[in-house]
Amino acid sequence: MTTAYEEMRAAKELLDQGALTQEEFDAKKAQLLAADEPAPAATDEKAPQKRKTGLIVGIVVAVAAALAVAAFAVSSLLPDSRDEYVVGTWSGYFFTVDSEPQTLSSSTRLIVRSDHTLTFGGGGIDTMEGTWHFDKSQPNEEALFCEVTLDDMDPITMLILDYQTNPVLSLNFDTDFSVYFKR
């Protein structure tokens, strides 16, 4: 199969030899150039609309991502509305060993701070420092569940019962030992 270039070259040689007239050569040249020319690109009238739609989708995705990040940041930084029921100084009330209540010195204190740190001790108990946070996996209308980490101990449960009217806070070290506090 010969290319348009080769055929034009052959036609030029025939023109130079006088076998073709200038008009015949020009007609052959126009025919070959038209056949060799790539078809004009189809104009996509929807291309600008596609670019515009893509831009809008990109902006919407970026705004949604920014809103999600902002919502997470705000929810992490703002205090939980339930903090008011937990934060403060709690005085020793009693403790239980094997489900038997025992007297606890009122000088035993649990100080719960809004920065989610706490101090536990006094009344003959060595002072321990720790952190706390709400345990959202245990929603309850009558009690607030928190997880507490004191010094190097495993996490324990802090439970605030009847928190809206007559709150009692308990630190549940295990099934056999809990310490209770009142405001």
C-alpha positions in Angstrom: 0.0 0.0 0.0 1.5 3.3 -1.0 1.2 6.4 1.1 -0.1 9.8 0.0 3.4 11.1 0.1 4.7 8.4 -2.3 1.9 9.0 -4.7 2.4 12.8 -4.7 6.1 12.2 -5.3 5.3 10.0 -8.3 2.8 12.6 -9.6 5.5 15.3 -9.3 7.9 13.2 -11.3 5.2 12.7 -14.0 4.6 16.5 -14.0 8.4 17.1 -14.3 8.5 14.6 -17.2 5.6 16.3 -18.9 3.3 13.3 -18.6 0.9 15.3 -16.5 -0.3 18.9 -16.9 -0.1 21.4 -14.0 -3.9 21.2 -13.7 -3.8 17.3 -13.5 -1.0 17.5 -10.9 -2.9 20.1 -8.8 -6.1 18.0 -8.9 -4.1 14.8 -7.9 -2.3 16.8 -5.2 -5.6 18.1 -3.8 -7.1 14.6 -3.9 -4.1 13.1 -2.0 -4.0 15.9 0.6 -7.8 15.6 1.2 -7.5 11.8 1.7 -4.4 12.1 3.9 -5.8 14.9 6.1 -7.2 13.6 9.3 -10.9 14.2 9.7 -11.7 17.4 11.5 -12.1 16.8 15.2 -15.7 16.4 16.2 -16.7 19.4 18.2 -18.1 18.4 21.5 -20.6 21.1 22.3 -21.0 19.6 25.8 -17.3 19.8 26.7 -17.6 23.2 28.4 -20.7 21.9 30.3 -18.8 18.8 31.4 -15.9 20.9 32.7 -18.3 23.2 34.5 -20.1 20.2 36.1 -16.8 18.6 37.1 -15.8 21.9 38.7 -19.0 22.1 40.6 -18.7 18.5 41.8 -15.2 19.2 42.9 -16.2 22.3 44.9 -19.1 20.4 46.5 -16.8 17.5 47.6 -14.2 20.0 49.0 -16.8 21.9 50.9 -18.3 18.7 52.3 -14.9 17.5 53.4 -14.1 20.8 55.1 -17.5 20.8 56.9 -16.8 17.2 58.2 -13.4 18.2 59.5 -14.8 21.3 61.1 -17.6 19.4 62.8 -15.1 16.8 64.1 -12.8 19.6 65.4 -15.7 21.5 67.1 -17.1 18.3 68.7 -13.7 17.4 70.0 -12.9 20.8 71.4 -16.2 21.8 72.9 -17.1 20.5 76.3 -19.8 17.8 76.4 -23.1 19.2 77.9 -22.9 16.4 80.5 -19.6 17.7 81.8 -21.5 19.8 84.4 -22.8 16.6 86.0 -19.3 15.1 86.4 -16.9 18.0 86.9 -16.2 19.1 90.5 -15.1 17.8 93.8 -16.7 14.6 95.1 -16.4 13.6 98.8 -16.0 10.0 100.0 -19.3 8.3 100.8 -18.7 4.6 101.2 -17.1 1.7 99.5 -18.0 -1.9 98.9 -15.9 -5.0 99.2 -17.6 -8.2 98.1 -20.8 -6.2 97.9 -20.6 -5.3 101.6 -20.8 -1.5 102.2 -18.0 0.0 104.3 -17.5 3.5 105.7 -15.3 5.7 103.7 -13.6 8.8 105.1 -15.2 12.0 103.8 -11.7 13.4 103.4 -11.3 10.9 100.5 -11.8 13.1 97.4 -12.2 12.7 93.8 -11.6 15.9 91.9 -12.8 15.7 88.3 -11.7 18.5 86.0 -13.2 19.8 82.8 -9.9 19.1 81.0 -10.8 15.4 81.5 -8.1 14.9 84.2 -8.9 13.8 87.7 -7.2 13.2 91.1 -8.3 10.5 93.5 -7.0 10.0 97.1 -6.9 11.3 100.6 -8.3 9.8 103.8 -5.6 7.2 104.0 -5.7 6.4 100.2 -2.6 7.2 98.2 -3.2 10.0 95.6 -3.6 8.8 92.0 -3.9 11.0 88.9 -5.8 10.0 85.8 -8.0 10.9 82.9 -11.6 10.3 82.1 -14.0 10.4 79.1 -17.6 9.6 78.5 -18.3 6.0 77.4 -20.8 6.7 74.5 -21.3 2.9 73.9 -23.5 2.8 77.1 -26.2 5.4 76.7 -28.5 5.6 79.7 -31.1 8.1 80.8 -30.5 7.6 84.5 -26.7 7.2 84.6 -23.6 8.6 83.0 -20.9 6.0 82.1 -17.3 7.1 81.9 -14.0 5.3 81.4 -11.2 6.3 83.8 -7.5 5.5 83.7 -5.6 6.1 86.9 -1.8 6.0 86.9 -0.7 2.7 85.5 -3.9 0.8 86.2 -6.2 -0.8 83.6 -9.2 1.4 82.7 -12.0 1.3 85.2 -15.7 2.4 85.0 -16.9 5.6 86.6 -20.6 5.7 86.9 -22.7 8.7 88.0 -26.2 7.6 89.2 -29.2 9.8 89.5 -27.0 12.6 88.1 -29.7 15.2 87.6 -31.2 15.2 91.1 -29.1 13.5 93.8 -25.9 12.4 92.1 -23.8 9.5 93.4 -20.5 8.8 91.7 -18.9 5.3 91.8 -15.5 4.2 90.7 -15.8 0.5 89.9 -12.3 -1.1 90.2 -13.7 -4.6 89.6 -16.8 -6.6 90.5 -15.7 -6.9 94.1 -14.5 -3.4 94.9 -16.2 0.0 94.2 -15.8 3.4 95.8 -18.8 5.8 96.1 -18.8 9.6 96.3 -21.3 12.4 96.8 -21.0 16.2 96.1 
